[in-house]
């Protein structure tokens, strides 16, 4: 393992969960000095069931809301939790 790999930490976090995001930020505060890069690599398609997507007007509100929560509110949660670091 080279020096760069020793400084790489991967944290599993459900960005749709404020509790998960806060737990990740708390872990980081306890174990690291500062944030150099925050990579938000979460995102979903409105249809993750492996079939052709339905027309937009046929999606139910809950599916659309879940998609929005993960793709838009998730990165905002992360930035808000990690910004002070």
C-alpha positions in Angstrom: 0.0 0.0 0.0 1.5 3.3 -1.0 1.3 6.5 1.0 -1.8 7.9 -0.8 -3.8 4.7 -0.2 -3.2 5.1 3.6 -5.0 8.4 3.5 -8.0 7.2 1.6 -11.1 6.6 3.7 -14.4 5.4 2.3 -17.5 6.0 4.4 -20.8 4.3 3.5 -23.6 6.7 4.0 -27.3 6.9 2.9 -27.5 10.6 1.8 -31.3 10.5 2.1 -30.9 10.0 5.8 -29.9 13.0 8.0 -28.9 10.5 10.7 -26.5 8.7 8.4 -25.0 11.9 7.1 -24.5 13.3 10.6 -22.9 10.0 11.7 -20.5 10.2 8.8 -19.6 13.7 9.7 -19.1 12.8 13.3 -16.8 9.9 12.4 -14.8 12.3 10.2 -14.5 14.9 13.0 -13.2 12.3 15.4 -10.7 10.7 13.0 -9.4 13.3 10.6 -8.0 16.8 10.7 -9.8 18.4 7.7 -11.7 17.8 4.5 -9.7 18.1 1.4 -12.3 16.8 -1.0 -16.0 15.8 -0.5 -17.1 13.6 -3.2 -20.9 13.2 -3.5 -21.3 10.1 -5.6 -24.9 9.2 -4.8 -27.6 9.3 -7.4 -30.5 7.3 -8.7 -32.6 7.1 -11.8 -36.4 7.3 -11.3 -36.6 3.7 -12.4 -34.0 1.4 -10.8 -35.9 -1.8 -11.5 -33.9 -2.7 -14.6 -36.6 -2.2 -17.1 -37.4 0.6 -19.6 -38.4 3.8 -17.9 -42.1 4.7 -17.9 -43.2 8.0 -19.4 -42.8 10.8 -16.8 -46.5 11.3 -16.3 -46.9 7.7 -15.2 -44.5 7.9 -12.3 -46.0 8.1 -8.9 -45.2 10.9 -6.6 -43.4 8.8 -4.0 -40.9 7.6 -6.7 -40.3 11.1 -7.9 -39.9 12.4 -4.3 -37.4 9.7 -3.4 -35.4 10.5 -6.5 -35.4 14.2 -5.7 -34.4 13.5 -2.1 -31.4 11.5 -3.0 -30.2 13.5 -6.0 -30.8 17.0 -4.7 -31.3 17.1 -1.0 -28.6 14.4 -0.4 -25.7 16.5 -1.6 -27.1 19.5 0.3 -27.1 17.4 3.5 -23.5 16.4 2.9 -22.3 19.9 2.3 -24.1 21.3 5.3 -22.7 18.5 7.6 -19.1 18.7 6.3 -18.8 22.4 5.5 -17.6 23.4 9.0 -14.8 20.8 8.7 
